Amino acid sequence: MSNKPDVAPDSTAARVALWRALHVKIDPPPHVLEDEIGLKLLAPDQGWHHRGDMDPQFTRPFRASIIARARFIEDLVVEQAGRGLSQYVILGAGLDSFAQRRPEIASRLRVFEIDQPGPQVWKRQRLLKIGFGVPDWLRFVPVDFQAGGSWRDGLVAAGFDDSKPAIVVSTGVSMYLTKDANAATLRQVAALAPGSTLAMTFLLPLELADPEVRIGLEMAEKGARESGTPFLCFFTPPEMLTIAREAGFRDVQHVSAATLTQRYFVGRTDGLHPPKNAEELLLATT
């Protein structure tokens, strides 16, 4: 991580945000998620959608997976907020846009975005520059994970109330951590107030993935390794559930791609759907 105070998001965070926008641009309605905020923040060159990593056919299953997980988590947050939950924590927030797209819900919560300091400064500056602002209920929590920073300490310093339950989400992060580090995160979330919920994505072993995405996942793994941020951790669903139970969660569930397809993609005429056995979700409650 650069020591500069203002560091643009890494290529993975930017790509994910652009894939969400690509869904709106090129896939027919109804759109699973309408999110072009990341595109506005990044303000790429006009021909961004002609880049190789934006190819409509190649990215199709990946953008379906990205929008499926984002929609599932958004629905979960809205549901929990309706039940009176008041704290929402996003681990590795990147270019998450819930606060900007759903202010009518987010403003009833205290939203904590946890990320590396540099990209967070960049995001704050961009939000201010393009007119979204940073309301008091949106709390940026800079944590330098590479220097051993504690996200729990950062949360409390930012006004998190340990006595109240929270919803905690982590997407696209677990594969970059060791199994021990993932287990430590799970234990920390499981120790939150009763009624707290965790939604976390995990990557299945690459050899289990649908053939349509296996080559792309192998390319992503190779690229991550060469860029110095290798994939360290894969889980089968039974392994993920076991680790979550051992961490202390009261209830654990595996949310599969098939479940997301049934919930959000049935009846589409274009056949868009998330791939099986690629990135799926753990849902756990305290």
N, C-alpha and C positions, 0 to 999 in steps of 0.2 A: 504494500500500500504506500502510495506517495505521501510525503510529509506536507504537501501543499494543502492549504486550508480549503481549497475548492477543487475536488476531483470528480470528474464526470463518472456516471455509473459504469460498471464493468460491462463487457460486451454481452454477457448472459442476461443481465437485468434489462439492458436495452433491447435485446432480441425478443425477450418475452413480452415487453410492452408493445413492440411493433407487431408481433404476431396477434396480440389482442386487437390492435387497430386494423390489421389485415383482414381479420374475420369480418369486421364491419364493412370494409372496402370491397371485398371480392366474393364473400359467401352470401347467398340469397337469404332474405329474411324468412322466418323470424330469427333474429340473432340471439344466440344463447346469452351473450353479454355485450352490451354496448359500451365500449371503452376506448376512447381516443385521447384520453388525457395524457398518457405516456408519450404519444406521438407529438402532442403540443409541447410537452416539456422538452423532448429531445430535439424537436425542430430539425429533422434531418434534411439533406438535400432533396430536391423535388422528385428525383428518380429513385428514392429509397426502396420502393416496392419492386424495383427491377433487380435488386441485389440477389446474388446467388442464394443467400440464406433466407430470402423471402419468396423463393419460387413457389407458385401456388400449389402445384402438385406435390412436390417434395415435402413442403411444410404442412400439408393438409392434416395428417394425423397428429402432428405435434401441436399445431395451433388448436385443434379440437381438444386435446388434453389440457392445454393451458386455460382455455375458456371454460372447460367443464369444471376444473378444480376451483377456478376463481368464482364461478357462479355458485357452486356448492357452498363455499365458504361464505360468500355474501348472503345467501339465503339463511345459513346457520346464524350469522351475526344478527340479521334482522329478526329472526325468530327469538334468539336469546335476549335481544334488546326489548322485544315485546313482552318478555317475561320479567322485565325489571333489571336485567343485568346492566351494569353501568361502566364496565372497564373492558377495553379491547386492546390486546397486545399483539403486535405484528413483529415477529422475529425475522431479521433479514428483510426489512420492508421493501428495499429497492424502490421501484417506481409504482408501488401500490397506489391506487387512486380512489379507494373507498371514500375517504374524507371529502374529496372533491366531487365525486359523482353522486354520493348519497348524503348530502349534508343534513337532510331532514331527519335521518337516522343518526348519523355520526355526531351531530350537535347535542344529542341527548346522552352521549357517552363521553368518557375520557379515552381518547385514542392515543396509544403509545406506539410510535414507530421506532424500532430498534435497528440500527445499522451502523456501519463503519463511519467514522467522523467525516472524512472527506466527501464522499458521495452525498451525505446528509446535508452538508453545507451547500453543495451544488443544488440539491433539490429545493431547499428552502429559498435560495436566491431565485431559482426559476419560478417557483410558485408565486413569489412576490412580484417578479418582473412581468409575468403574463396575467396577473390580476386575480389569482385565487386567494392570495394571502395565507396567513398561518393563524387561524383562530386560537383562542386560549385553550379550547378543549382538545386541540391537536398538539401532542407533546412529542418532540423529537428527542430520542434518547441515544446519544452517540456512545458507542462501545467499541473499543479497539480490541477485537477478539484475538488478533495476532499478538498483542502484548499481554494477553491473559486477563482482559477486562471482564467484569461480571455484569451480565445483563440484569440480574436480580438487584444488585446494588444500584445500578443506573435507574431502574424502574422506580425504586423507592425514593431516590433523590428527585425524580421528576414528578412525584406526587401520587404514586400508586398506593392504594390503600390495601394493605395486607389482610385486613379483616373482611374484605368484600370479595366475592367470587369474580372471576374474569373469564373471558374467552381468549385463548392464546392460539395463534396460527403460525405455522412455519411451512412455507412452500419452497421447493427447489433448493433446500439447504442440507438435508440429511446426508446426501451422497458425498458431500465435501467434508464431513466429519467422521472421525473414527467411531467404532461401535461404542467404545467407552464414553466418548464425548456425547453421542446421542443418548446413551443411557443416563448420563449426568443431567442432560437437559430434561429428559422425561421425569427424573426424580424431582427436579426443581419445580416443574409445573404441577406434578402430583402433590406437592406439599402446599400448594395454594389453598385458599379457603374452600370448604366444601361447596359443591355446586359449580366449580370451575370446569371448563371444557377445553380440550386441546384438539385441534385439527392439524395434522402434519402429513405432508407427502413423503413417500419413500419410493426408491427405485428398486425394482425387482432385478435379480440377476439377468444380465443381458441375453443369455442363451434361452431364457424363458419367453422373451418378447415376441409379439407377432412378427412374422417375417417382413411385413410391410414397413416396420420401423426399426428392425434390428440393425440394418446397415447404418441408418442415421444415428442411432444410439451409439454404435461403435465409433462412428466418426466424432460424435460429441465427446465420448470418453477419451479418444486419442487427442483431440484438440485441448481438452481440459488438462490432460497430463502434460502436453507440450507447453502449455501456457503457465505451468507451475501451480495449478489448482486441480490436482487429480481427483477423480472419483475414488473415495476411500471405502465406501460402505454400500452394500446392497442387502436387502432383506426379502425373504419370502414373507407372505402374509402371516403364516403361523409364527415365524420368528419375531415379527414386529409385535404381534399381539402378546407373545410371551414376555418380551422385554418391557412392554407397557404395564403388564400385570405385575411383574417383579418390581417395577418402579413405584408401585403403590396406587395405581388408578383403580377405582371401584368398578368401572364398567369400560370395556374396550370393544371396538368394532372395526372391522375392515370394510372400507367403502371401495368397491371394485369399479373398474371401468365399465363393466356391464351394468352396474347399478346407475352410474352416471348417464350412460347411454339411454337407459330406460326412462330416466327422469327428465332428460333435457333434449334428446335427439330423436325420439320416436316421431315418425310421420314426416321427417325431412325427405324431400325429393332428391337431394343431392348426395345422400348417403354419408354425410359427414358424421363422424363419431370418434371418440377417443380409442386408441389402440388397447388391446388386452395385454396384461402382464408387462406393462412398461412402468409408468409412474402412477401409483395409486395412493389411497388415503388411509390414515389411522384416525379414528375418532374416539377419544377417551375422556371420561369424566371422573371428577374426584368425589 
